[in-house]
Amino acid sequence: MKEFQLCGLGNAVVDIFVELSDEEFAGLGFERGSMRLVEADEQRRLLERFKDREPRLVSGGSVANSVIALSQLGGSAAFLGCVGDDRYGLFYESEFEELGIAFWPPPLVSETTGTCVCLITPDAERTMRTCLAVASHLAERHVDEEQIKNAEWLFVEGYLFANPTHGQGAIREALQLAKKHGTKVAVTCSEAFVPQEFGDAFAKALGQTDLLFCNSREARAVAGAETPEAAFAKLRHVVPSCVVTNGPGGAYVRHGRVEAHVPSFSCQPKDLTGAGDMFAGSLLYGLTHGVPADQAARAACFLAMKVITQLGARLHHGTKQFWEEALATP
């Protein structure tokens, strides 16, 4: 039996949450719901505007959020991602230590940690400005063989494909090590532009992937299909196992001998951040603990619903309780 059920590979980013009124948001001149990469100076100026408040800090990054979800449910996990030795990086490292998640490499000296400023408006929409900083330096040399060797699953963040210089090298190294040590591979698309803009590298990785996670838009981009249902059907010929989430339309899951559509749970969303991350981490927890894929997907939908009814991409209490509640309900 391996030490870890899951080892994540992705961007290590500290999420900085700021709640704004519609008037305050309008004053920024940002497109509502947009996500844009910015340089460190621009991020510094944006944060300066909110220096009179106490924004909430949460260790994040897409795959990191999934790893945390699995850990909160009782799974054992590791994460590979780069942070600096500044305030945010030391916060990140200490939080992962508190969560019991193995973290590698140690904070890099004199580097700036990646941050994502999440501006939350009253309509529950999030507008994000992300400065990857040293997170984008994650490269082949940072991929630790022991972490991957000792994990049942490797979970690769799609955003890394968007960095041909470093990220794609880290992915290639990680996939090679996973194959060497019999570690199964899951990949998340992250955004539709990943398979659209970096299709060759993405397709090559899919050839070594056991399980693909994508939302409706991403699935249609990968499969070249018009609907999530059609994309899910076509992806049968691309990867052995696949999940297509479709927001209020639930999720399609195919794994092992199970193929099913699982309905979503209705709710009044407060912040749409992290639903897919929670879904992926929860499903992987279920699969590594002997829960049939359709039941695991149903519980994962329930936890994703719980996430979007509060602020932030992580549940800070009740995660295991919600999971057991979902599995117990017929």
Long-range contacts (C-beta under 8 A, 24 or more apart in sequence): 2-150, 2-151, 2-152, 2-183, 3-76, 3-150, 3-151, 4-76, 4-77, 4-78, 4-102, 4-147, 4-150, 4-151, 4-152, 5-70, 5-75, 5-76, 5-77, 5-151, 5-152, 5-153, 5-284, 5-285, 5-288, 5-289, 6-66, 6-67, 6-70, 6-75, 6-76, 6-77, 6-78, 6-151, 6-152, 6-153, 6-154, 6-155, 6-281, 6-284, 6-288, 7-77, 7-78, 7-79, 7-80, 7-147, 7-148, 7-150, 7-151, 7-153, 7-154, 7-155, 7-183, 8-63, 8-64, 8-66, 8-67, 8-77, 8-78, 8-79, 8-80, 8-81, 8-154, 8-155, 8-157, 9-63, 9-79, 9-80, 9-81, 9-138, 9-143, 9-154, 9-155, 9-156, 9-157, 9-160, 9-170, 9-171, 9-174, 10-61, 10-62, 10-63, 10-64, 10-79, 10-80, 10-81, 10-138, 10-155, 10-156, 10-157, 10-159, 10-160, 11-61, 11-62, 11-63, 11-64, 11-81, 11-114, 11-132, 11-135, 11-136, 11-138, 11-157, 11-159, 11-160, 12-59, 12-61, 12-64, 12-79, 12-81, 12-82, 12-83, 12-92, 12-113, 12-114, 12-135, 12-138, 13-60, 13-61, 13-64, 13-113, 13-114, 13-115, 13-116, 13-130, 13-132, 13-135, 14-57, 14-58, 14-59, 14-60, 14-88, 14-89, 14-91, 14-92, 14-113, 14-114, 14-115, 14-116, 15-57, 15-58, 15-59, 15-60, 15-115, 15-116, 15-118, 15-273, 15-312, 15-313, 16-47, 16-55, 16-56, 16-57, 16-115, 16-116, 16-117, 16-118, 17-55, 17-56, 17-57, 17-58, 17-118, 17-120, 17-311, 17-312, 18-50, 18-53, 18-55, 18-117, 18-118, 18-119, 18-120, 19-120, 19-311, 20-119, 20-120, 20-121, 21-121, 21-122, 22-121, 22-122, 25-119, 25-121, 25-127, 28-119, 30-119, 30-127, 30-129, 31-127, 32-121, 32-125, 32-127, 33-125, 33-126, 33-127, 34-127, 34-128, 35-127, 35-128, 35-129, 35-130, 36-128, 36-129, 36-130, 37-130, 37-131, 37-132, 38-129, 38-130, 38-131, 39-131, 40-112, 40-131, 40-133, 42-129, 42-131, 43-115, 43-117, 43-129, 43-131, 46-117, 46-129, 47-115, 47-117, 56-311, 56-312, 57-88, 57-91, 58-312, 58-313, 58-314, 59-91, 59-92, 59-95, 59-96, 60-116, 60-274, 60-313, 60-314, 61-114, 61-135, 61-157, 62-157, 62-158, 62-159, 62-188, 62-190, 62-276, 62-277, 63-155, 63-156, 63-157, 63-188, 63-277, 65-274, 65-277, 65-278, 65-281, 65-313, 65-314, 66-155, 66-188, 66-277, 66-278, 66-280, 66-281, 66-284, 67-101, 67-155, 67-281, 68-99, 68-101, 68-281, 68-314, 69-277, 69-278, 69-280, 69-281, 69-282, 69-285, 69-303, 69-314, 69-315, 69-319, 70-281, 70-282, 70-284, 70-285, 70-288, 71-99, 71-100, 71-101, 72-99, 72-314, 72-315, 72-319, 72-320, 73-281, 73-282, 73-285, 73-319, 73-320, 73-323, 74-285, 74-320, 75-284, 75-285, 75-288, 75-289, 76-100, 77-101, 77-102, 78-102, 78-103, 78-104, 78-147, 78-150, 78-151, 79-103, 79-104, 80-104, 80-105, 80-138, 80-142, 80-143, 80-144, 80-147, 80-170, 80-174, 81-135, 81-138, 82-108, 82-111, 82-134, 82-135, 82-137, 82-138, 82-142, 83-107, 83-108, 83-111, 83-113, 83-114, 83-134, 83-135, 84-108, 84-109, 84-110, 84-111, 84-112, 84-113, 84-133, 84-134, 85-109, 85-110, 85-111, 86-111, 86-112, 86-113, 87-113, 88-113, 88-115, 89-113, 89-134, 102-147, 104-142, 104-144, 104-147, 105-142, 105-144, 108-134, 108-137, 111-137, 118-271, 118-273, 118-312, 120-271, 120-311, 124-269, 124-270, 124-271, 124-272, 124-308, 125-272, 126-271, 126-272, 126-273, 136-163, 136-166, 136-167, 137-166, 138-163, 138-166, 138-167, 138-170, 139-165, 139-166, 139-167, 139-169, 139-170, 140-166, 140-169, 140-170, 140-172, 140-173, 142-170, 143-170, 143-173, 143-174, 143-177, 145-177, 145-181, 148-174, 148-177, 148-178, 148-181, 148-183, 149-177, 149-180, 149-181, 149-183, 151-183, 152-183, 152-184, 152-288, 153-183, 153-184, 153-185, 153-186, 153-284, 153-287, 153-288, 154-178, 154-183, 154-184, 154-185, 154-186, 155-186, 155-187, 155-188, 155-280, 155-284, 156-185, 156-186, 156-187, 156-188, 156-205, 157-188, 157-190, 158-187, 158-188, 158-189, 158-190, 158-191, 158-194, 158-195, 158-202, 158-218, 159-190, 159-191, 159-194, 161-194, 161-198, 161-201, 161-202, 161-205, 162-193, 162-194, 162-197, 162-198, 164-198, 164-201, 168-198, 168-201, 171-201, 171-205, 175-205, 175-208, 178-208, 179-208, 184-210, 184-211, 185-209, 185-210, 185-211, 186-210, 186-211, 186-212, 186-213, 186-280, 186-284, 187-211, 187-212, 187-213, 188-212, 188-213, 188-214, 188-276, 188-280, 189-213, 189-214, 189-215, 189-218, 189-219, 189-221, 189-222, 190-218, 191-218, 192-217, 192-218, 192-220, 192-221, 194-218, 195-221, 195-222, 196-221, 206-238, 206-239, 209-239, 210-239, 210-240, 210-241, 211-239, 211-240, 211-241, 211-242, 211-243, 211-255, 212-238, 212-239, 212-241, 212-242, 212-243, 213-243, 213-245, 213-276, 213-279, 213-280, 213-283, 214-242, 214-243, 214-244, 214-245, 215-244, 215-245, 215-246, 215-247, 215-276, 216-244, 216-245, 216-246, 216-247, 216-249, 219-244, 228-252, 241-293, 243-279, 243-280, 243-283, 243-297, 245-275, 245-276, 245-279, 245-304, 247-275, 250-301, 251-279, 251-297, 251-300, 251-301, 253-283, 253-293, 253-294, 253-297, 254-293, 255-287, 255-293, 256-293, 258-292, 258-293, 258-294, 260-293, 260-294, 260-297, 262-294, 262-297, 262-298, 262-301, 263-301, 264-301, 264-304, 264-305, 265-301, 265-302, 265-305, 266-305, 267-305, 267-308, 267-309, 268-309, 269-308, 269-309, 270-308, 270-309, 270-310, 270-311, 271-308, 271-310, 271-311, 271-312, 272-308, 273-307, 273-308, 273-312, 273-313, 274-307, 274-308, 274-312, 274-313, 274-314, 275-304, 275-305, 275-307, 275-308, 276-304, 277-313, 278-303, 278-304, 278-306, 278-307, 278-313, 278-314, 278-315, 279-303, 279-304, 282-323, 285-323, 291-327, 295-327, 298-326, 298-327, 299-323, 299-326, 299-327, 301-326, 302-326
